[in-house]
Amino acid sequence: MIFVTAIHGDEIVPTVCLAENNLPQVVANPKAACLFKRFIDKDLNKSFGSDGNSYEEKRAKELLKIIPQNEIVIDFHTMSAKSDPFVIIVDLEMLPLALTTGLKHVVYMKYNIKEGHSLINYRKGLSIETGNHNTWDAYKSTLSCIKNIQKGKQFKAKIYEVYGIIDKRGKYKNFERCSDGFVPVLAGEKAYNILGLKSKIIQ
């Protein structure tokens, strides 16, 4: 199992957390992290499997050489959205592992906003949104997830399937069913040019 941090260079709390706790990690986008920028040329988490020549596309190729194909990755992120921490999977095969994090929300990204070019589209594993950028809560959540994963015990969680994007403005609260019948995910996230994602509870 490999812990990956700083796929987005402005999401450094997990990087700091793992470093301070002497936990091995792969810092995915060190150049952007040093500059405290989300990316240099383009989103690294939309660059895996791409043939371009941007810094991130080249770095994505390097990472796939560094991380063995049969290795499980745990990819840590933080967010700007007001939301509970949650786990993202792109393959339901990863659900048992997701349930070991101890987080109460697991999001199956069936509608893939990374267009199939995220790290976990190319290596089996999880992406974990540990909390808001630059917060102590995100630090504690990162460490708690690691400890829980290492113990391997499964916890109860709600499972959500993302099926589309939110197409009209409203007062949405992430992981609470809204009047339109869907459950919002990542509503209010500033990193994307969308209002958020629509999901339904599947378990």
C-alpha positions in Angstrom: 0.0 0.0 0.0 1.3 3.4 -1.0 0.2 6.8 0.5 0.1 9.6 -2.1 -0.2 13.2 -1.2 -0.1 16.6 -2.9 -1.6 15.6 -6.3 -2.8 19.2 -6.0 0.0 21.4 -4.7 -2.2 23.6 -2.6 -3.5 20.5 -0.6 -0.5 20.0 1.7 -2.0 19.2 5.1 -1.8 15.4 4.4 1.8 15.8 3.2 2.7 17.6 6.4 0.8 15.0 8.5 2.6 12.0 7.0 6.0 13.7 7.3 5.5 14.6 10.9 4.4 11.1 11.8 7.3 9.5 9.9 4.9 7.7 7.5 6.3 7.0 4.0 4.6 8.8 1.1 4.9 9.7 -2.5 4.5 13.5 -2.9 2.8 13.5 -6.3 3.3 17.1 -7.4 6.3 18.5 -5.5 6.9 21.4 -7.8 3.4 22.7 -7.4 3.5 22.0 -3.6 6.7 24.0 -3.2 4.9 26.9 -4.9 1.7 26.2 -3.0 -0.2 26.1 -6.3 -2.8 23.6 -7.3 -0.8 22.7 -10.5 1.8 24.1 -12.8 0.2 23.5 -16.2 -2.9 21.4 -15.7 -4.7 19.3 -13.0 -2.4 16.3 -12.3 -5.5 14.2 -11.4 -6.7 14.7 -14.9 -3.4 13.8 -16.5 -2.9 10.1 -16.0 -3.0 8.2 -19.3 -2.6 11.4 -21.3 0.0 11.8 -24.0 0.6 15.6 -23.6 3.9 17.3 -22.7 2.7 19.5 -19.8 4.6 19.2 -16.5 1.7 17.3 -15.0 1.4 14.9 -17.9 5.1 14.1 -17.7 4.8 13.8 -13.9 1.8 11.4 -14.2 3.9 9.1 -16.4 6.7 9.2 -13.8 4.3 8.3 -11.0 3.0 5.3 -12.9 6.5 4.1 -13.1 7.2 4.7 -9.4 3.9 3.1 -8.2 3.8 -0.7 -9.2 0.7 -1.7 -11.1 -0.3 -4.2 -8.4 0.1 -1.7 -5.6 -2.9 -0.2 -3.7 -2.8 3.6 -3.4 -4.4 5.8 -0.8 -4.5 9.3 -2.3 -5.1 12.1 0.2 -6.8 15.4 -0.7 -8.3 18.4 1.1 -11.2 20.6 -0.2 -12.7 24.1 -0.1 -16.3 22.8 0.1 -18.1 22.8 3.4 -18.4 19.0 3.8 -17.8 16.1 6.0 -14.7 14.1 5.0 -15.4 11.3 2.6 -13.8 8.5 0.5 -14.0 8.3 -3.3 -13.9 5.1 -5.2 -14.1 4.5 -9.0 -14.4 0.7 -8.7 -16.9 -1.0 -6.4 -14.2 -3.6 -5.8 -12.5 -1.0 -3.6 -15.6 -0.7 -1.3 -14.4 -3.1 1.4 -11.1 -1.1 1.7 -13.1 2.2 1.7 -15.1 0.9 4.7 -11.9 0.5 6.8 -11.2 4.3 6.8 -13.8 5.0 9.4 -15.3 7.8 7.4 -19.1 7.8 7.3 -19.5 8.7 3.6 -18.2 6.6 0.6 -18.7 8.1 -2.8 -18.7 5.8 -5.9 -17.7 8.2 -8.7 -19.7 6.4 -11.4 -20.0 9.7 -13.2 -16.3 10.5 -13.4 -15.4 14.2 -13.3 -11.8 13.4 -14.0 -12.8 11.8 -17.3 -11.0 8.6 -16.4 -7.6 10.3 -16.0 -7.3 10.3 -12.2 -4.6 8.3 -10.3 -7.2 5.8 -9.1 -8.3 5.1 -12.6 -4.8 3.7 -13.2 -4.0 2.2 -9.8 -6.4 0.5 -7.6 -7.2 2.4 -4.4 -9.0 5.2 -2.7 -9.0 9.0 -2.9 -9.8 10.6 0.5 -11.1 14.1 1.0 -9.9 14.6 4.6 -11.4 18.0 5.3 -10.9 21.7 4.5 -7.6 23.1 3.2 -5.1 24.1 5.9 -7.1 22.9 8.9 -6.3 20.9 12.0 -9.4 18.8 11.3 -8.0 17.6 8.0 -4.7 16.7 9.7 -6.5 14.7 12.3 -8.7 13.0 9.8 -5.7 12.0 7.6 -4.0 10.4 10.5 -7.2 8.7 11.8 -7.8 7.2 8.3 -4.3 5.8 8.1 -4.6 4.2 11.6 -8.0 2.7 10.7 -6.8 1.3 7.4 -3.8 -0.3 9.0 -6.1 -2.0 11.5 -8.3 -3.3 8.7 -11.6 -3.3 10.6 -14.6 -2.3 8.5 -17.0 0.4 9.7 -20.5 1.3 8.8 -20.9 4.0 6.1 -23.4 5.3 3.6 -22.6 4.6 0.0 -23.4 7.2 -2.6 -23.3 6.8 -6.4 -22.6 10.0 -8.4 -24.7 10.2 -11.6 -24.4 13.8 -12.8 -23.7 17.4 -12.0 -25.8 20.0 -10.2 -27.2 22.2 -13.0 -29.0 25.0 -11.0 -28.0 27.1 -8.1 -29.5 26.5 -4.7 -28.7 26.2 -1.0 -27.2 22.7 -0.9 -25.8 20.9 2.1 -23.4 18.1 1.2 -24.6 14.6 2.0 -28.1 15.8 2.9 -30.9 15.0 0.4 -32.2 18.2 -1.2 -35.7 19.1 -2.4 -34.8 18.1 -5.9 -34.3 14.5 -4.7 -30.6 14.1 -5.0 -27.8 14.1 -2.5 -25.2 16.8 -3.1 -21.5 16.0 -3.2 -18.7 18.6 -3.4 -21.3 21.5 -3.7 -19.4 24.7 -3.1 -16.0 23.3 -4.2 -14.1 26.2 -5.7 -11.6 24.0 -7.7 -14.2 23.0 -10.3 -16.3 24.9 -12.8 -19.4 23.1 -11.7 -21.9 23.7 -8.9 -21.4 20.3 -7.5 -22.3 16.6 -8.1 -25.6 14.8 -7.9 -25.6 11.4 -6.1 -28.1 8.8 -4.7 -27.7 6.6 -1.8 -27.2 3.0 -2.9 -26.4 1.4 0.5 
